[in-house]
């Protein structure tokens, strides 16, 4: 089997070399990542930015915030285009130096279509700043005094000889005396005859930072969202209706803005309870088109457990765990038809023996013809036990800080990381009907394959809770397989995808599997096996009620079970089982104000890990009896 695996990997690399030498340069195209099965058709927003006189504004920054934040810069004709954007409503704004920022517009993006938006900007008025006298509501302009040696006649028509003017000239002066001060007097670079005067010195010391901060917040097109969520877990209908089912509250916030030729984003989440945890992350991504498109970022999370579960306290000496990660990737457009992405992630977990984990990755996209793409990927991915509790999810995921505790299944060995070496090649073809079909071949070698177990009861150990799980390593496995997928728009409001995969795995079991054989024998694989897997995703939107629904479903014959689960296949052999994820987002237009929008979120799922193209095939299959998780609350987008 190993010989055949090496032959398969060699064939893939050989085919890649042949394709690289025969590719034809045709059209400019940035690198596309390996397609996910849940990808839906995207749309775009195009338009023009004009000033109050109807002339185009060059270099204005246009931002759109919704399901997918995006930024663009107008050209000489004032035109812009934002893409690709996931379907849904977006708040569109325009900002430019010397102009007053525009108010947000709500633009509805449809799948596989372009929405139009026209934005008007108004120049900042350079008029003088009036200073009012105390007790006066109307500014009065005072005539300038006559030059020395002159008379009243020398001023001509500019001199007012009325009784009111005479009284104003001879009135007692005050600090807030009527005057009209030109804007140049208030400018920061205006020379001052007495720089040590108290008023002048304090004005310069305090006015400059204030103007700088005011300009930063008024001219920068910030976008973001705030989530106020409640989450809980349940395994039975009785547990769903208990008081403690939704006892955990989560506060989450994200802020994005353009910076130079890219966009930066900051995330933060916090929860409080017997598990007090927080997570913060930041990233910077260069906007396309660009010859080099950079993606850099970092995150840090901490978890402290103040409960009384002995299983959770056993592996935590000081009551807390900490994890951090940083990554850097570069997408290099070698030619209009060849793009290369390379980079790595480095993560550090303080509860591992080998705390530093290095995960390099290289992918190549070729475009040999119109509507045809060839994607290749080579990676070495290290995953720590419990990593899903600390690392931020993908952009489409619901971000929660560390919510659950975990410990080793053996109680003696330290937690060890899993490493998966992955090689794949994928061919995608866009059809005339707007759908996309793909075929993928892959090979994996996983060392120290992770096993995750919920709801297990070890002999002589205290009973665990839904918020705690055990982890262990199940040996090494070599997997070779293929998959085919189709993504299409079933109707104007419904998008769906379907993927089928077949894989053949050869196991080399670990030496110490006594505990797993006792509590979940179907998680221990001692020989070769075939895995059939069907995954589907359906996304729909109802514009009349501003409702969006996303449903993911996966069925496989390789899921592990515990003997007490009562499901088919429980016991010594794996059986057919499923995982699901249902998300419902309901807009609340009656709560909107200015450019902010409110929506309600409700999600129920029993997926344990997010799908990644280069993760081990068994990461989700060897999760025993994952509980259902409920997330609900409000989201404010601005």
C-alpha positions in Angstrom: 0.0 0.0 0.0 2.8 2.4 0.8 4.4 1.7 -2.6 1.1 2.5 -4.3 0.8 5.7 -2.2 4.2 6.9 -3.2 3.4 6.1 -6.8 0.2 8.2 -6.6 2.1 11.2 -5.1 4.8 10.9 -7.8 2.1 10.8 -10.5 0.5 13.9 -9.1 3.8 15.8 -9.0 4.6 14.6 -12.5 1.3 15.8 -13.9 1.8 19.2 -12.3 5.2 19.6 -14.0 3.6 18.8 -17.4 0.8 21.2 -16.9 3.1 24.0 -15.8 5.1 23.6 -19.1 2.1 23.5 -21.3 -0.1 26.3 -19.8 -1.0 29.1 -22.2 -1.0 32.7 -21.0 -4.4 34.2 -21.8 -6.0 36.5 -19.2 -5.2 38.1 -15.9 -6.6 36.2 -13.0 -5.7 36.2 -9.2 -5.2 33.0 -7.3 -8.3 31.2 -6.2 -8.1 29.1 -3.1 -9.1 25.4 -3.1 -12.9 25.5 -3.4 -15.1 24.6 -0.4 -18.1 22.5 -1.0 -20.4 25.2 0.6 -19.3 28.0 -1.8 -22.2 29.9 -3.3 -22.5 32.1 -6.4 -21.2 35.6 -5.6 -22.2 39.1 -6.9 -20.7 42.5 -7.2 -21.5 46.2 -6.7 -20.4 48.8 -9.3 -21.0 52.5 -9.5 -19.6 56.0 -9.8 -18.7 58.7 -7.2 -19.4 62.3 -8.2 -19.0 65.7 -6.4 -21.7 68.3 -6.0 -21.0 69.7 -9.4 -21.4 66.3 -11.1 -17.7 65.8 -11.7 -16.1 62.4 -11.0 -14.0 62.0 -7.9 -10.7 60.2 -8.4 -9.1 58.1 -5.7 -12.1 57.9 -3.4 -12.3 54.9 -1.1 -15.6 53.0 -1.4 -16.4 50.4 1.4 -19.2 47.8 1.5 -20.0 46.0 4.7 -22.3 43.0 4.9 -21.8 39.2 4.6 -18.3 39.9 3.0 -16.5 43.2 3.8 -14.9 44.8 0.7 -13.1 48.0 -0.3 -12.3 49.6 -3.7 -10.8 52.9 -5.0 -12.3 54.9 -7.8 -10.5 55.5 -11.1 -10.2 58.8 -13.0 -13.7 58.5 -14.2 -15.0 58.0 -10.6 -16.0 54.4 -11.2 -15.5 51.5 -8.9 -16.4 47.8 -8.5 -16.6 45.7 -5.4 -16.3 41.9 -5.9 -16.7 39.1 -5.1 -19.5 39.6 -2.6 -21.7 37.0 -1.0 -25.4 37.6 -1.7 -27.2 39.9 0.8 -27.7 43.5 1.8 -24.6 45.8 2.1 -23.9 49.2 3.6 -22.0 51.2 1.0 -20.1 54.4 1.8 -17.5 56.7 0.0 -14.7 58.7 1.6 -12.1 61.0 0.1 -9.7 63.7 1.3 -11.3 67.2 1.1 -14.8 65.8 1.0 -17.5 65.2 3.6 -18.0 61.4 4.0 -21.2 60.2 2.4 -24.1 58.6 4.3 -24.4 54.8 4.0 -26.6 53.3 1.3 -28.2 49.9 1.5 -27.5 47.9 -1.6 -28.9 44.4 -2.2 -26.4 42.1 -3.9 -27.9 39.3 -6.0 -26.1 36.0 -6.9 -24.2 36.2 -10.2 -25.2 39.8 -10.8 -23.9 43.4 -10.5 -25.8 45.9 -8.4 -25.4 49.6 -9.2 -24.8 52.5 -6.8 -24.2 56.2 -7.4 -22.6 58.2 -4.6 -22.4 61.9 -4.2 -19.7 63.7 -2.2 -19.6 67.3 -1.1 -16.5 69.4 -0.7 -15.5 70.7 2.7 -16.5 74.4 2.9 -13.4 76.8 3.4 -15.6 79.6 4.9 -14.2 81.6 7.8 -15.0 80.5 11.4 -17.2 83.1 13.3 -16.6 83.7 17.0 -19.7 85.0 18.8 -19.8 87.5 21.6 -21.1 86.5 25.0 -24.9 86.9 25.1 -25.2 87.2 21.3 -26.7 84.7 19.0 -25.8 86.4 15.7 -22.1 86.9 14.6 -21.3 90.5 13.6 -18.4 91.4 11.3 -16.4 94.3 12.5 -14.7 96.8 10.2 -10.9 96.9 10.3 -9.4 100.0 12.0 -8.1 102.8 9.9 -4.4 102.8 9.2 -2.3 105.2 11.3 -2.3 108.7 10.0 -5.3 108.2 7.9 -8.7 109.7 8.2 -12.2 108.4 7.9 -12.5 109.4 4.3 -9.6 107.1 3.3 -11.6 104.1 4.1 -14.2 104.9 1.5 -17.4 102.9 1.5 -15.9 100.2 3.8 -16.1 102.5 6.8 -19.5 102.4 8.7 -20.3 105.7 10.5 -23.6 104.7 11.9 -24.4 105.0 15.6 -24.4 101.2 16.1 -20.9 100.9 14.6 -19.7 103.7 16.8 -21.0 102.0 19.9 -19.4 98.7 18.9 -16.0 100.4 18.4 -16.1 102.0 21.8 -17.7 99.1 23.7 -15.6 97.4 26.4 -13.6 94.5 25.0 -14.1 90.9 26.2 -12.7 87.5 25.5 -15.7 86.5 23.3 -16.0 89.8 21.5 -17.7 89.7 18.1 -15.2 89.0 15.4 -14.9 87.1 12.1 -11.7 85.1 12.0 -10.5 83.8 8.6 -9.7 80.1 8.4 -6.1 80.9 7.8 -5.7 82.4 11.3 -6.9 79.0 12.8 -4.5 77.0 10.6 -1.9 75.0 12.4 1.1 76.5 10.4 0.1 80.2 11.0 3.1 82.0 12.5 2.6 83.3 16.0 4.3 86.5 17.2 4.4 85.1 20.8 4.7 81.4 20.9 5.0 81.4 24.7 1.6 83.0 25.3 -0.5 80.7 27.5 -3.5 80.6 25.1 -1.4 80.0 22.0 0.8 77.4 23.6 -2.2 75.3 25.0 -4.0 75.7 21.7 -1.1 74.2 19.8 -0.5 71.5 22.4 -4.1 70.3 22.6 -5.6 71.3 19.3 -3.2 69.4 17.0 -3.9 65.9 18.6 -7.6 66.6 18.8 -7.7 67.6 15.1 -5.6 64.5 14.2 -7.9 62.1 16.2 -11.0 63.8 14.8 -9.7 63.6 11.2 -8.8 59.9 11.7 -12.3 58.9 12.9 -14.2 61.0 10.4 -12.2 60.3 7.3 -11.5 56.5 7.8 -14.4 54.3 6.5 -14.7 52.0 9.5 -17.0 49.0 9.2 -17.7 46.2 11.6 -20.2 44.3 13.8 -21.0 43.6 17.4 -22.5 40.3 18.5 -24.3 39.7 21.8 -24.8 35.9 21.9 -25.9 33.2 24.2 -24.6 29.6 23.7 -25.2 26.2 25.3 -24.9 22.5 24.6 -27.4 19.6 25.0 -27.4 15.9 24.1 -31.1 15.0 24.9 -34.4 16.9 24.7 -34.5 17.0 28.5 -31.2 18.8 28.7 -32.3 21.4 26.1 -35.0 22.7 28.5 -32.9 22.8 31.6 -32.0 26.2 33.2 -28.2 25.8 32.6 -28.6 25.1 28.8 -28.0 28.7 27.9 -26.0 30.0 30.8 -23.0 31.3 28.8 -23.0 34.8 27.3 -20.5 35.9 24.6 -19.6 39.4 23.5 -17.9 39.7 20.1 -16.8 42.7 18.1 -14.9 43.2 14.7 -13.7 46.4 13.1 -12.3 46.8 9.6 -10.9 49.7 7.6 -8.7 50.3 4.6 -5.0 51.0 5.1 -2.8 51.9 2.2 -3.2 49.3 -0.5 -4.9 46.7 1.8 -7.5 46.3 4.5 -6.9 45.5 8.2 -9.4 43.8 10.5 -9.5 43.4 14.3 -11.5 40.7 16.1 -12.2 40.3 19.8 -14.5 38.0 21.9 -15.1 37.6 25.6 -17.1 35.2 27.8 -17.6 34.9 31.5 -18.6 32.0 33.7 -16.9 28.9 35.2 -14.9 29.1 32.0 -13.6 32.7 31.7 -11.9 33.2 28.3 -11.1 35.8 25.7 -9.6 35.9 22.3 -8.2 38.7 20.1 -6.9 38.6 16.5 -5.8 41.0 13.8 -5.1 40.6 10.1 -4.0 42.6 7.1 -4.8 41.6 3.5 -3.6 43.4 0.3 -6.4 44.3 -2.0 -6.5 42.8 -5.5 -5.5 43.2 -8.3 -1.9 43.2 -7.3 1.1 41.2 -8.3 1.8 40.3 -4.7 -1.2 39.9 -2.4 -0.2 39.5 1.2 -2.2 38.0 4.0 -0.6 38.4 7.5 -2.1 38.2 10.9 -1.9 36.9 14.5 -4.2 35.8 17.3 -4.0 35.1 21.0 -6.5 33.3 23.3 -6.6 32.3 26.9 -8.9 30.0 29.0 -9.2 29.8 32.7 -11.4 27.2 34.4 -12.9 28.0 37.8 -15.3 25.0 38.0 -15.0 21.8 40.0 -14.7 19.1 37.3 -11.8 16.9 38.3 -11.2 15.7 34.7 -10.8 19.3 33.6 -8.4 20.3 36.4 -6.2 17.2 36.0 -4.2 18.5 33.1 -4.2 22.2 34.0 -1.6 23.0 36.7 -2.3 26.7 37.2 -6.0 26.7 36.1 -5.4 28.3 32.7 -4.3 27.5 29.1 -2.9 29.9 26.6 -2.5 29.7 22.8 -1.2 32.0 20.1 -0.8 31.9 16.4 0.7 34.1 13.6 0.6 33.5 9.8 1.9 35.0 6.7 1.0 34.2 3.0 1.9 35.7 -0.3 -0.1 35.2 -3.5 2.3 35.9 -6.4 0.8 36.4 -9.9 3.6 34.9 -11.9 1.7 35.5 -15.2 -1.9 36.2 -16.1 -2.6 32.4 -16.1 -0.3 31.2 -13.3 -0.6 32.2 -9.6 1.4 30.8 -6.6 0.5 31.1 -2.9 3.1 30.2 -0.3 3.5 30.8 3.4 3.1 29.3 6.8 1.4 29.3 10.2 3.2 29.2 13.5 1.2 28.3 16.6 2.3 27.9 20.2 0.4 26.1 22.9 1.6 26.2 26.5 0.0 22.8 27.4 2.0 20.7 24.8 5.3 19.0 25.3 6.5 20.4 22.0 4.8 23.8 22.2 5.7 25.3 18.8 3.8 24.0 15.7 4.9 25.0 12.2 2.5 24.5 9.3 3.8 25.4 5.8 1.6 25.5 2.7 2.1 26.0 -1.1 -0.6 26.1 -3.7 -0.6 26.7 -7.4 -3.4 27.7 -9.8 -3.3 27.3 -13.5 -5.7 28.6 -16.1 -5.1 26.7 -19.3 -8.3 27.9 -20.9 -11.4 30.0 -20.4 -13.6 28.8 -17.5 -11.1 26.0 -16.6 -8.9 26.1 -13.5 -6.4 23.6 -12.1 -5.6 23.9 -8.4 -2.8 22.0 -6.7 -1.9 22.0 -3.0 0.9 20.7 -0.9 0.9 21.3 2.9 2.1 20.0 6.2 -0.6 20.8 8.8 0.0 20.5 12.6 -3.1 20.5 14.9 -3.0 20.6 18.6 -5.5 18.8 20.8 -8.1 21.4 21.7 -6.9 23.8 19.0 -10.5 24.4 17.9 -11.1 26.1 21.3 -8.5 28.8 20.7 -8.1 29.6 16.9 -10.4 31.9 15.1 -12.7 30.3 12.4 -13.1 31.2 8.8 -14.9 34.4 7.8 -18.2 32.6 7.4 -18.0 30.9 10.8 -19.6 32.1 14.1 -16.7 33.1 16.3 -16.8 32.0 19.9 -14.0 32.2 22.5 -12.9 29.0 24.3 -16.1 27.4 25.7 -15.2 23.9 26.6 -12.5 22.1 28.6 -10.5 19.0 27.5 -8.0 16.5 28.9 -6.0 13.4 27.9 -7.9 10.1 27.7 -5.1 8.1 29.4 -4.4 10.5 32.3 -0.7 9.7 32.1 0.6 10.9 28.8 1.0 14.5 27.8 -1.2 15.8 25.0 0.4 15.4 21.6 -0.2 17.2 18.3 -1.4 15.7 15.0 0.5 16.3 11.8 -1.0 15.7 8.3 0.9 15.8 5.1 -1.5 16.5 2.2 -1.1 16.5 -1.6 -4.0 17.1 -4.0 -4.9 18.2 -7.5 -8.3 19.7 -8.5 -9.8 20.6 -11.9 -12.7 23.0 -12.0 -14.9 23.8 -15.0 -17.6 26.6 -15.2 -20.6 25.6 -17.2 -22.8 27.8 -19.3 -25.7 27.3 -16.9 -23.8 29.2 -14.2 -22.9 26.0 -12.3 -19.4 24.6 -11.6 -18.2 21.0 -11.6 -14.9 19.8 -10.1 -12.9 16.7 -9.7 -10.2 16.2 -7.0 -7.6 13.5 -6.3 -5.7 13.6 -3.0 -3.2 11.7 -0.7 -2.7 12.1 3.0 -0.4 10.8 5.7 -1.5 11.6 9.2 0.7 10.9 12.3 -0.8 10.7 15.8 -4.3 11.0 14.4 -6.5 12.7 17.0 -9.6 11.1 18.6 -12.2 13.2 20.4 -14.7 11.7 22.8 -17.8 13.3 24.4 -20.1 11.8 27.0 -17.8 8.9 27.9 -17.6 7.4 31.4 -14.3 5.9 32.5 -14.2 3.3 35.2 -13.1 4.8 38.5 -13.3 8.4 37.2 -15.8 11.2 38.0 -18.6 11.7 35.5 -17.9 14.3 32.9 -20.1 17.1 31.6 -21.2 18.2 28.2 -18.7 21.0 28.3 -15.7 18.6 28.7 -14.2 16.1 26.3 -11.3 13.6 26.2 -8.6 13.6 23.5 -6.1 10.9 22.4 -4.0 9.7 19.5 -5.0 6.7 17.4 -1.8 6.0 15.5 -0.9 6.7 11.9 -3.0 6.5 8.7 -2.3 6.8 5.0 -5.4 7.8 2.9 -5.7 8.0 -0.9 -9.0 9.0 -2.6 -10.9 11.2 -4.9 -14.0 13.4 -4.9 -16.3 15.1 -7.3 -18.6 18.1 -6.6 -21.1 20.4 -8.3 -22.2 23.9 -7.3 -25.2 25.4 -8.9 -28.1 27.8 -8.5 -31.3 25.7 -8.1 -33.5 28.8 -8.3 -33.1 32.5 -8.1 -33.0 32.4 -4.3 -31.5 29.0 -3.7 -27.9 27.9 -4.1 -26.7 24.4 -3.4 -23.6 22.2 -3.6 -23.1 18.5 -3.5 -19.9 16.5 -3.1 -19.2 12.8 -3.1 -15.8 11.3 -2.0 -14.3 7.8 -1.8 -11.1 7.1 0.1 -9.1 4.0 1.0 -7.2 4.1 4.3 -4.5 1.9 5.7 -3.9 2.2 9.5 -0.9 1.7 11.8 -2.5 1.7 15.2 -0.8 3.2 18.3 0.6 0.9 21.1 -1.6 2.1 24.0 -5.3 2.0 23.0 -6.8 0.3 26.1 -9.0 3.2 27.2 -10.4 3.8 23.7 -11.1 0.1 23.2 -13.1 0.2 26.4 -15.2 3.4 25.8 -15.3 3.7 22.0 -14.1 0.6 20.2 -15.3 1.9 16.8 -12.8 4.8 17.1 -9.9 2.3 17.0 -9.1 1.2 13.4 -6.8 -1.8 13.1 -6.9 -2.5 9.4 -7.6 -0.9 6.0 -11.1 0.4 5.2 -13.1 2.3 2.5 -14.8 5.6 3.4 -17.8 6.9 1.5 -18.8 10.4 2.2 -21.6 12.7 0.9 -21.7 16.4 1.8 -24.2 19.0 0.8 -24.9 22.7 1.4 -28.1 24.7 0.7 -28.3 28.5 1.1 -31.4 30.5 0.5 -32.6 34.1 1.0 -36.2 35.5 1.3 -35.9 39.2 0.5 -39.6 39.9 1.4 -38.8 39.1 5.0 -35.0 39.7 4.9 -34.3 36.1 6.0 -31.2 34.1 5.2 -30.9 30.3 5.8 -27.8 28.1 5.5 -27.9 24.3 6.0 -24.9 22.0 5.9 -25.3 18.2 6.0 -22.7 15.4 5.9 -23.3 11.6 5.8 -20.5 9.0 6.1 -20.0 5.4 6.9 -16.8 6.1 8.9 -18.2 7.9 12.0 -17.2 6.5 15.4 -19.8 5.7 18.1 -19.8 5.0 21.8 -21.3 1.6 22.9 -24.1 3.5 24.8 -25.1 5.7 21.9 -27.8 3.4 20.7 -27.0 4.2 17.0 -26.5 1.8 14.1 -23.0 0.7 13.9 -22.3 1.2 17.7 -19.8 -1.1 19.2 -16.7 -2.5 17.5 -17.4 -1.2 13.9 -18.0 2.3 12.6 -21.5 3.0 11.2 -23.4 5.4 9.0 -24.0 8.7 10.8 -24.5 12.3 10.0 -23.5 15.9 11.0 -25.5 19.1 10.4 -25.3 22.8 10.8 -28.3 25.1 10.5 -28.1 28.9 10.6 -30.9 31.4 10.4 -30.3 35.1 10.2 -33.3 37.4 10.4 -32.9 41.1 9.7 -34.7 43.6 12.1 -35.3 46.7 10.0 -37.5 48.3 12.6 -34.4 48.6 14.9 -32.1 50.1 12.3 -30.8 53.7 12.8 -28.5 55.8 10.6 -26.2 53.3 8.8 -26.4 50.6 11.4 -28.4 47.4 10.9 -29.7 44.8 13.4 -30.3 41.2 12.7 -31.2 38.1 14.8 -29.1 34.9 14.7 -30.1 31.3 15.6 -27.8 28.4 14.9 -27.9 24.7 15.8 -25.1 22.3 14.9 -23.2 19.2 16.0 -20.2 19.7 13.7 -17.1 19.7 15.9 -14.5 21.1 13.5 -14.7 23.4 10.5 -13.9 21.9 7.2 -10.4 22.7 5.7 -9.1 21.4 2.4 -5.9 20.0 3.9 -7.1 18.6 7.2 -7.1 14.9 7.9 -10.1 13.0 6.6 -10.6 11.4 10.0 -10.6 14.6 12.1 -14.4 14.8 12.1 -15.0 11.0 11.7 -13.3 10.2 14.9 -15.3 12.6 17.1 -17.4 10.4 19.3 -20.9 11.5 20.2 -20.5 15.3 19.8 -23.3 17.2 21.6 -25.6 19.6 19.8 -24.7 23.3 20.3 -27.1 26.2 20.2 -26.1 29.8 19.5 -28.5 32.7 19.5 -28.5 36.5 19.9 -28.4 39.8 18.2 -25.9 41.2 15.7 -25.3 45.0 15.0 -23.6 45.8 11.7 -22.3 49.2 11.0 
